[in-house]
Amino acid sequence: MQKKATAGNRGEGVSSDCYVELELTANGGIKLELKSKVESLFGEKIKAFCFHVLHYFNIENAQIYIEDTGALDYVLAARIETAIKQLMDTDKEFLLEMLPQNKVETQRDKHRRSRLYLPGNAPKLALNAGVYGADGIILDLEDSVAADKKFEAAILVRNALRNVDFYNTERMVRINQMPKGLDDLDFVVPHFVNLLLVPKCENADQIVQINSRIREIMEQHGMEHPVHLMPILESAKGVMNAMEIAQADNVVALAIGLEDYTADLGVQRTDEGTESFFARCQLVNAASAAGIQAIDSVFSDFSDMEKLRKVVLESKTLGFNGMGCIHPRQIKVIHENYAPNDAEIETAKKIVNAFHLATEKGLGVVSLGSKMIDPPVVKRAQTTIDLAIAVGKLNQTWRDNYVG
């Protein structure tokens, strides 16, 4: 049996985290050594909290060493729990009371123009992520987490879902590649995750497996909240199966990961994007046919805002509804350039106004001039109006003084 366990991060550049060394002993009670930048102010409080966590897991004899760099309670608890579970087999979870605002569900068709990736094992990046205004925050358990840190990252992400205020941002988690990703569901589904990103998805059966496991977990916990899915197509096989994946239950969007896709093809990713044009069009058409959103890949150069603007405009032209980002400074550019332009807004206003006029008159048919307006056209126009309002290009009361 392992005698000593470690968890967390330490070293230069680490903040809002802690490093824990734990050794279980036969006797002697609990001996705790704390090294903290705020020890003079909060040392006793931190120690008392550590004793509380240890006693919760029925640990009466142990030596524990903690280096604290400003960790909040949910981080400290996650690190201690991780160390404990390396040393003993227990199903217990130490959970702080969940923030009420984190129990909010999100709509299937909510705007997903931007989604900001955050490494799941780096708490300092999650603490204030909600203030940046992204449509979604992704706590990542896959590529950004080292293989030997996956378990502790899952516990930390679980706690973050409960105890970090994301300010109404959609709370997303990218699970690991299937089948390992199924293990991640136990850590996030009971804690009101809004959306799961499924990396390297290649067929609808993977989505079926995830949905089945989600239902099992929901039944175990007596819960019913929706968990949306966003498969990421990152291989030729995934792209060719885009339609079946898009039509699977609970899928609200398809995303594409171009770095892995081009690697699968054995080609270099270029600025022109010729090598990925087919895949992006395939995804957009599958998403549109299934009535879900199409989400583009990330743009990795967060220093070049002008190039990002051009990429977003091209993405919008292809039919994408949003894209990933790796830095908060990309969010504003993404939102502004996925937003409808003046001509699109004006057309949408005419269509939506015609729909309301027809409804007010009790007409079953909507027409604009000599053209009949189908329901999907009205829905698309309303989406344009909603986006224009969201980015401040249109007032919510625009119809009050509208003359078409």
Secondary structure, 3 states (H helix, E strand, C coil): CCCEEEEECCCCCCCCCEEEEEEECCCCCEEEEEEECCHHHHHHHHHHHHHHHHHHCCCCCEEEEEEECCCCHHHHHHHHHHHHHHHCCCCCCCCCCCCHHHHCCCCCCCCCCEEEEEECCCHHHHCCHHHHCCCEEEEECCCCCCHHHHHHHHHHHHHHHHHCCCCCCEEEEECCCCCCHHHHHHHHHHHCCCEEEECCCCCHHHHHHHHHHHHHHHHHHCCCCCCEEEEEECCHHHHHCHHHHHCCCCECEEEECHHHHHHHHCCCCCCCCHHHHHHHHHHHHHHHHHCCEEEECCCCCCCCHHHHHHHHHHHHHHCCCEEEECCCHHHHHHHHHHCCCHHHHHHHHHHHHHHHHHHHCCCCCCEECCEECCHHHHHHHHHHHHHHHHCCCCCCCHHHHCCC
